[in-house]
Amino acid sequence: MSTRIARAARRPGWEPRPGRRAMAPSRARPGATTGEAPAGRFDLLDHPMFFLAHILTRFDGNVVAELRRHGFSQSDWRVISTLQYADDLTLTELARITTLERSFVGRVVGTLEERGLVRRTSPADDRRTTRVRLTDKGRRSFAEVLLPATAAQIANAFEGIGEEERGLFFVVLRKMMRNVYHVAQEATPILD
């Protein structure tokens, strides 16, 4: 089945039709498969998270390759891009927004601090809390290296997708994000 799915996904113009079973076009040959799952089996091509997982995995791989050329990791990107958006966050807030484990965020922040890209502080009234801010060097690195590298990959991912479709895509993503956090009875990071 994985070969059939991979072939279907590579075909230009192929996409599941709303309200119908997702069927990959088959080549005209005896016994050709239709892309439809056998009765009683789950059809991955009807599962939106299948597509999102593959998009994110491949996109992350493309971004990581580009970031490594500049001496950064995907985790560095997540922390720095989050801080340029909402500076002066606690490690817990950073972990929640970046979807990384708090202890791992602490290690990433430590490495970024050694490189002079972020600064950690503890408020005088609560030494248990650590707040993180971007330094000027961190802001420059974001603007001059990280953002252009990632923006190029985003442009590649949205190749052939018009502004209207792109806008609708973000509306749907925001709604889905709110929905999944609502089910977990948690506030949606950043959107709320």
TORVEXNU-962521 format. One record per residue (C-alpha): residue in one letter; x negated, y negated, z. Coordinates in steps of 0.02 Angstrom, whole numbers, plus 50000, padded with zeros to 5 digits. Example, Ala and Ser with C-alpha at 12.3 -4.5 7.8 and 13.67 -1.06 7.14 Angstrom:
2
A493855022550390;S493165005350357;
END
This chain:
192
M500005000050000;S498604987650037;T497964988549858;R499704985149791;I499914970249908;A498214963249862;R498614964949676;A500294956349698;A499554941949797;R498284938649659;R499574937049521;P499884918949470;G501634912949508;W502124927849615;E503104923949772;P504534931749868;R506234925449812;P507354917849945;G508744929749995;R508034944549898;R506804958349938;A505054952749898;M504504962849748;A502834961449662;P502964962349474;S502374979449415;R501434984049260;A502484993649135;R501835011149160;P502655027149217;G502735028349406;A502235010049433;T502655003549605;T503834989149631;G503074981649788;E504624986949883;A504344997050041;P505095014550042;A506755015950133;G506545014150320;R504825006050308;F504434988050349;D503964977750196;L502484966450234;L502934955550086;D504524950250178;H503534945350334;P502974927050337;M501694930150475;F500804942450360;F500484928150240;L500034915750378;A498804928050454;H497934930850288;I497914912350246;L497164907850415;T495884921850411;R495264917650236;F495354898850267;D494344900650428;G493054910950334;N492904897550201;V492774883650331;V491504893150437;A490374895650286;E490414876950253;L490194871950436;R488694883650460;R487794874550320;H487854859250434;G487444868250597;F489204869150668;S490374883450714;Q492264884850698;S492394882550887;D491354866550876;W492574860450744;R494084864250851;V493394855351004;I492704840050912;S494234837750800;T495374838950952;L494354826151048;Q494354813850904;Y496254815450903;A496544814651091;D494944809551180;D494604811551367;L495394828551397;T495154841251535;L494434858251491;T496154865851521;E496974853451401;L495624856651271;A495864875451287;R497734873851266;I497644862951111;T496224872551028;T497004889551071;L495324895251141;E495004903151312;R494594890251445;S492954898651494;F492424899151311;V492884880751290;G491754876951438;R490294885451350;V490644876651185;V490744859951275;G489094863751363;T488234867051197;L488994851451118;E488444841251269;E486644847651249;R486724841651068;G487334824551125;L489034826251039;V490144825951195;R490014819851374;R490764828051527;T491304818051679;S492184821751842;P493324808551916;A492754802152086;D494434806652163;D494414824852099;R492724833152073;R493584849552027;T494194842051864;T493034840151715;R493504827951578;V492724828351405;R492454813951283;L491614812251116;T490014802151110;D489644790150967;K488554803850891;G490034815850904;R491184803450816;R489904800950677;S489674819650657;F491554821750642;A491754807750515;E490214811250410;V490064830350416;L491504839950495;L492984830850420;P492324830750240;A491834849250250;T493534854350315;A494514842350204;A493744850450050;Q494364867550107;I496094860550146;A496154853049971;N495684870149900;A497074878550000;F498374866049938;E497814866949756;G499334866049643;I500524861249784;G501364844349763;E501614831049897;E503454835049919;E503114853649945;R501694849450062;G502794837950165;L504154851250177;F502834864150227;F502294853350374;V504104850450428;V504384869350430;L502734872550522;R503174859950658;K504884867850681;M504134885350689;M502834879550815;R504184872050926;N505214887950910;V503834899950962;Y503334889051110;H505164887251160;V505354906251166;A503824906851280;Q504594892651384;E503044881851359;A502834864051300;T502164862751123;P500374856051122;I500204838851043;L501944838550966;D502814834951131;
END
